[in-house]
Amino acid sequence: RQGAMSMNQFTQQINFLLAALSGAERIFDMMNEIQELDEGTVTLCNVRRNDQGGWEECREFTHCFAWKVPHEGPADMAEPHTGSQSGFRLIPLKGDVRFDQVVFGYTPEKTILNGISLYAKPGQKIAFVGSTGAGKTTIINLVNRFYEIQQGTITYDGIDIRTIKKDDLRRSLSMVIQDTHLFTGTIADNIRYGRLDATDEDVVNAAKVANAHSFIRRLPQGYDTPLHSDGANLSQGQRQLLAIARAAISRPPVLILDEATSSIDTRTEKLIEKGMDALMDGRTVFVIAHRLSTVRNSKAIMVLEKGEINTNRRHDLDLLMKIRSGGFRKEDGTFDSEFYDILADFEERLQTATRESVLPDNPDMEKVEAFVEYVNRRSIEGDY
């Protein structure tokens, strides 16, 4: 027994040593990484209206932003700067994002996006759906300039994003992702992380917008409640609401939601959706989701398949959205013949692809909604 104990202690120490060596290797690899170059010349600044009705730069947070573009920029789209400085123009930040024949691959051997072209006008909500690996998150990464594209252009308010400084570009965007990360500190500190100079009143208002104020107020210490271990003392839904509040306090013109509600139940999702609806109001929004409920108010649904936009699948999803919203229902509560023709077509394609039948004869609305969700999931997974 004495010998076995010594052997166990020895193997334990060996495991600790190997873990330390592995961690040190990662640290040294990071230290050896080449520093990321940023040759952008366009910056983001706070602006306000002057006496002449034009824009001028200011130091205080005004909820209004503009791109500070050198004179060689797109002057035809810009208003002249009227402040004391010269040599640049101000273009109001609106959130107009456009992809033009974008080609990208993480490695030269494999292309992920093949000539993608799309646009999102200010205030529009654009949804991306598709199977895993179709390129949805890649599009979001390119908007943030985490990677550089091989061909094509991405413009932001008419400015090529490659000319915008990365820090300023990312400051104009706000993201709510599936995996919420909270920091050690109070709830107020975590919300304020979205804008470090925010006041306590701003923090409370952001929590109200995100529909998080009610649960925060019920906590023993309210906004001063300490969080630890990535918010382990809160539920998944509560952590997600704090992430939405963090995005709300920065008031970005462009909002990105990457599977923000996929890991929570439908009841909690309804609560979070109220906060999201308030947050998305008047902003350009990119949504990545699999649930129809998350993308139902989208201006357009982009179905990505093998790095391209599949217009046929997009038409299918538009029909599914119309079915879910009751677009084929008559005044007496029954459905018109087109509705049953569409369901029969979906059912036939499902049987051809999967050899299964899931829709009973004379279905009620509850069964129809379950069928719609099922078809949506199978179509996104690429079963037909």
C-alpha positions in Angstrom: 0.0 0.0 0.0 2.9 2.4 0.8 4.5 1.8 -2.5 1.2 2.2 -4.4 0.6 5.6 -2.7 4.0 6.8 -3.8 3.4 5.7 -7.3 0.0 7.5 -7.4 1.7 10.7 -6.2 4.4 10.4 -8.8 2.0 9.9 -11.7 -0.1 12.9 -10.4 3.0 15.1 -10.5 3.8 13.9 -14.0 0.3 14.9 -15.1 0.7 18.3 -13.6 4.0 18.7 -15.3 2.6 17.7 -18.7 -0.3 20.1 -18.3 2.1 22.9 -17.5 4.2 22.2 -20.5 1.2 22.1 -22.7 0.0 25.5 -21.4 3.5 27.0 -21.7 3.7 25.8 -25.4 0.4 27.6 -26.1 1.7 30.8 -24.5 5.0 30.7 -26.5 3.1 30.0 -29.7 0.9 33.1 -29.0 4.0 35.2 -28.3 5.5 34.1 -31.6 2.5 35.1 -33.6 3.1 37.9 -36.1 1.4 41.1 -35.0 -1.8 41.8 -36.9 -1.4 44.7 -39.3 -4.0 47.4 -39.5 -3.6 49.8 -42.3 -7.0 51.4 -42.0 -7.3 55.2 -42.2 -11.0 55.6 -41.5 -11.9 56.1 -37.8 -15.2 56.3 -35.8 -16.1 59.4 -33.8 -19.0 60.9 -31.8 -20.7 63.7 -33.7 -23.4 66.3 -33.1 -25.3 68.8 -35.2 -23.8 72.2 -35.5 -25.5 75.6 -36.0 -25.3 75.2 -39.8 -27.0 71.8 -39.7 -23.9 69.8 -40.5 -22.0 67.3 -38.4 -19.1 68.1 -36.2 -16.9 65.9 -34.0 -17.4 66.0 -30.2 -15.9 64.2 -27.2 -19.1 63.4 -25.3 -21.3 60.3 -26.0 -24.2 61.6 -28.2 -25.6 58.3 -29.5 -24.6 59.6 -33.0 -21.5 58.4 -34.8 -19.7 59.2 -38.1 -16.9 57.8 -40.1 -13.9 60.1 -40.2 -12.7 59.7 -43.8 -9.6 61.3 -45.3 -10.2 63.4 -48.3 -9.2 60.6 -50.7 -12.3 58.7 -49.4 -15.8 58.7 -51.1 -16.3 62.4 -50.9 -19.4 62.3 -53.0 -21.2 60.6 -50.2 -19.9 62.7 -47.4 -20.8 65.9 -45.7 -17.9 68.4 -45.2 -16.5 68.6 -41.7 -17.2 72.0 -40.2 -15.0 71.9 -37.1 -11.5 73.3 -36.6 -9.7 70.3 -38.1 -9.4 69.8 -41.8 -8.2 67.1 -44.2 -11.1 64.7 -43.7 -14.9 64.4 -44.1 -17.6 62.9 -41.9 -20.0 60.2 -43.2 -22.8 59.5 -40.7 -22.9 55.9 -39.5 -26.1 54.4 -40.7 -25.4 50.6 -40.8 -25.6 50.0 -44.6 -23.7 46.7 -45.1 -23.1 45.2 -48.6 -21.3 42.1 -49.9 -20.3 42.2 -53.6 -19.1 38.9 -55.1 -17.2 37.9 -51.9 -14.9 34.9 -52.2 -13.3 33.5 -49.0 -11.6 30.4 -47.7 -9.8 29.8 -44.4 -7.1 28.0 -46.4 -6.2 28.6 -50.1 -7.1 25.0 -50.9 -10.8 25.2 -49.8 -13.2 28.0 -50.5 -16.0 28.6 -48.0 -17.9 31.4 -49.7 -18.3 31.4 -53.5 -19.2 34.8 -54.9 -21.6 35.9 -52.1 -23.6 39.1 -52.9 -26.1 40.6 -50.4 -27.0 43.8 -48.7 -28.6 45.0 -45.5 -30.0 48.5 -45.5 -30.2 50.6 -42.3 -32.8 49.2 -40.0 -33.3 45.9 -41.8 -33.1 42.4 -40.2 -31.4 39.8 -42.3 -31.5 36.1 -41.3 -29.0 33.4 -42.3 -29.9 29.8 -42.1 -28.2 26.7 -43.3 -26.6 23.4 -42.3 -23.4 23.3 -40.2 -20.4 24.5 -42.2 -22.5 26.3 -44.8 -20.7 29.6 -44.1 -23.1 31.5 -41.8 -20.7 32.4 -39.0 -18.0 33.0 -41.7 -20.0 35.9 -43.0 -20.2 37.4 -39.5 -16.4 37.0 -39.1 -15.8 38.8 -42.3 -18.0 41.8 -41.3 -15.8 42.1 -38.2 -12.6 41.7 -40.3 -11.4 38.8 -38.3 -10.2 37.5 -41.7 -9.4 39.2 -45.0 -11.4 38.2 -48.1 -9.7 36.9 -51.2 -12.0 38.5 -53.8 -14.8 41.0 -53.9 -15.6 43.8 -51.6 -17.5 44.4 -48.3 -18.7 48.0 -47.8 -20.0 49.7 -44.7 -21.9 52.9 -45.4 -20.2 53.0 -48.8 -16.7 52.6 -47.3 -14.6 49.5 -48.0 -14.1 47.9 -44.6 -10.5 47.3 -45.4 -9.9 51.0 -45.1 -11.5 51.2 -41.7 -9.4 50.7 -38.6 -10.3 47.4 -37.0 -10.9 48.7 -33.5 -13.3 51.4 -34.8 -15.1 48.9 -37.1 -15.7 46.5 -34.2 -16.8 49.3 -32.0 -19.6 50.0 -34.4 -20.9 46.4 -34.1 -22.3 44.5 -31.2 -22.7 40.8 -30.9 -24.8 38.4 -28.8 -23.6 34.8 -29.3 -24.7 31.4 -28.0 -22.0 31.1 -25.4 -22.3 34.0 -23.0 -19.2 35.0 -21.1 -19.5 37.0 -17.9 -16.6 38.4 -15.9 -15.8 38.4 -12.2 -17.4 41.5 -10.8 -20.9 42.8 -10.2 -23.9 42.6 -12.6 -23.6 46.3 -13.2 -19.9 45.9 -14.1 -20.7 43.2 -16.6 -23.4 45.3 -18.3 -21.2 48.4 -18.3 -18.5 46.4 -20.2 -20.5 47.3 -23.3 -19.6 51.0 -22.7 -17.2 51.7 -19.9 -18.2 55.3 -19.4 -21.9 54.4 -18.9 -23.6 55.8 -15.8 -25.6 53.8 -13.3 -28.8 55.1 -15.0 -27.6 53.9 -18.4 -27.0 50.5 -16.9 -30.5 50.3 -15.5 -32.1 51.5 -18.7 -30.1 48.9 -20.7 -31.3 46.2 -18.4 -34.9 47.4 -18.8 -34.5 47.3 -22.6 -33.2 43.7 -22.4 -36.0 42.7 -20.0 -33.4 41.8 -17.3 -34.3 44.5 -14.8 -37.0 42.4 -13.1 -34.8 39.4 -12.2 -31.9 41.7 -11.2 -34.0 43.6 -8.8 -35.1 40.4 -7.1 -31.5 39.3 -6.4 -30.3 40.0 -2.8 -27.9 42.7 -3.8 -29.5 43.8 -7.0 -27.1 45.3 -9.5 -24.3 44.9 -7.0 -24.7 41.1 -6.9 -21.2 39.6 -7.5 -20.7 37.1 -10.3 -18.1 34.4 -10.4 -17.1 31.4 -12.5 -18.6 32.8 -15.7 -21.9 33.7 -14.0 -22.4 30.2 -12.5 -24.8 31.6 -9.9 -27.3 32.6 -12.7 -29.4 30.5 -15.1 -28.6 30.3 -18.8 -31.5 32.5 -19.6 -30.4 35.2 -17.1 -26.9 35.2 -18.5 -28.2 35.6 -22.0 -30.3 38.6 -20.8 -27.2 40.2 -19.4 -25.4 39.7 -22.7 -28.3 41.5 -24.4 -28.2 44.3 -21.9 -24.4 44.6 -22.5 -25.2 45.0 -26.3 -28.0 47.4 -25.5 -25.9 49.8 -23.5 -23.5 50.4 -26.4 -26.4 51.3 -28.7 -24.7 50.0 -31.9 -26.1 50.7 -35.3 -25.4 47.1 -36.4 -26.3 44.1 -34.2 -25.2 40.5 -34.8 -27.1 37.6 -33.1 -25.3 34.3 -33.6 -27.5 31.5 -32.3 -28.3 33.7 -29.4 -31.3 31.6 -28.2 -30.4 28.1 -29.4 -29.4 26.7 -26.0 -32.4 27.8 -24.0 -36.0 26.5 -23.7 -38.9 28.1 -25.6 -40.4 29.7 -22.5 -37.2 31.5 -21.7 -36.8 32.3 -25.4 -40.0 34.2 -25.4 -38.8 36.3 -22.5 -35.5 37.0 -24.2 -37.2 37.8 -27.5 -39.0 40.8 -25.9 -35.6 42.2 -25.0 -34.2 41.4 -28.4 -37.1 43.1 -30.2 -36.5 46.3 -28.3 -32.7 46.1 -28.9 -33.2 45.4 -32.7 -35.6 48.4 -33.2 -34.1 50.8 -35.8 -30.9 48.8 -36.2 -29.4 46.7 -39.0 -29.5 43.2 -37.6 -27.8 40.0 -38.8 -29.3 36.8 -37.3 -28.0 33.3 -37.4 -30.7 30.9 -36.3 -32.4 27.5 -36.8 -35.7 28.3 -35.2 -38.4 29.9 -37.3 -39.5 31.9 -34.3 -36.2 33.7 -34.2 -36.2 34.8 -37.8 -39.9 35.4 -38.3 -39.7 39.2 -38.6 -36.7 39.2 -41.0 -36.7 41.4 -44.1 -35.0 38.6 -45.9 -33.9 35.0 -45.2 -30.7 33.9 -46.8 -30.3 30.1 -47.0 -26.6 29.3 -47.3 -25.6 26.0 -49.0 -22.1 25.1 -49.9 -21.0 28.7 -49.7 -23.7 30.0 -51.9 -27.2 31.5 -51.4 -29.9 28.9 -52.3 -32.9 30.8 -53.6 -35.1 27.7 -53.8 -34.6 27.0 -50.1 -35.3 30.6 -49.3 -38.6 30.4 -51.0 -39.4 27.3 -48.9 -38.6 29.1 -45.7 -40.7 32.1 -46.8 -43.7 29.7 -47.3 -43.0 28.1 -43.9 -43.0 31.5 -42.3 -46.3 32.4 -43.9 -47.8 29.2 -42.7 -46.7 29.8 -39.2 -48.0 33.3 -39.1 -51.4 32.1 -40.4 -51.1 33.7 -43.8 -53.2 31.0 -45.5 -56.0 31.1 -42.9 -59.5 32.2 -43.9 -61.8 34.4 -41.8 -63.7 31.4 -40.5 -60.5 29.8 -39.2 -60.1 27.2 -42.0 -57.3 27.1 -44.6 -57.5 27.7 -48.3 -56.6 25.1 -50.9 -53.1 26.5 -51.6 -52.2 25.8 -48.0 -52.9 22.1 -48.3 -51.1 22.0 -51.7 -48.0 23.4 -50.0 -48.2 21.0 -47.1 -48.6 18.1 -49.5 -45.6 19.2 -51.5 -43.4 19.4 -48.4 -44.8 16.0 -47.2 -44.0 14.4 -50.6 -40.4 15.7 -50.6 -39.9 14.6 -47.0 -41.1 11.1 -47.8 -38.9 11.0 -50.9 -35.8 12.0 -48.9 -36.5 10.3 -45.5 -39.2 7.7 -46.2 -41.3 8.9 -43.3 -44.7 10.6 -42.9 -45.2 13.0 -40.1 -48.4 14.9 -41.0 -51.7 13.2 -40.3 -54.9 13.6 -42.3 -57.0 16.7 -41.4 -54.4 18.1 -39.0 -55.2 20.8 -36.4 -53.1 23.9 -36.0 -51.0 22.5 -33.3 -49.9 19.5 -35.5 -49.4 21.9 -38.5 -47.0 24.1 -36.4 -45.1 21.0 -35.2 -44.9 19.9 -38.8 -43.7 23.3 -40.0 -40.9 23.3 -37.4 -40.0 19.8 -38.3 -39.8 20.5 -42.0 -37.8 23.7 -41.3 -35.2 21.7 -39.3 -34.9 18.9 -41.9 -34.6 21.4 -44.8 -31.8 23.3 -42.9 -30.0 20.1 -42.3 -30.1 19.4 -46.0 -32.4 16.4 -46.0 -34.3 17.5 -49.1 
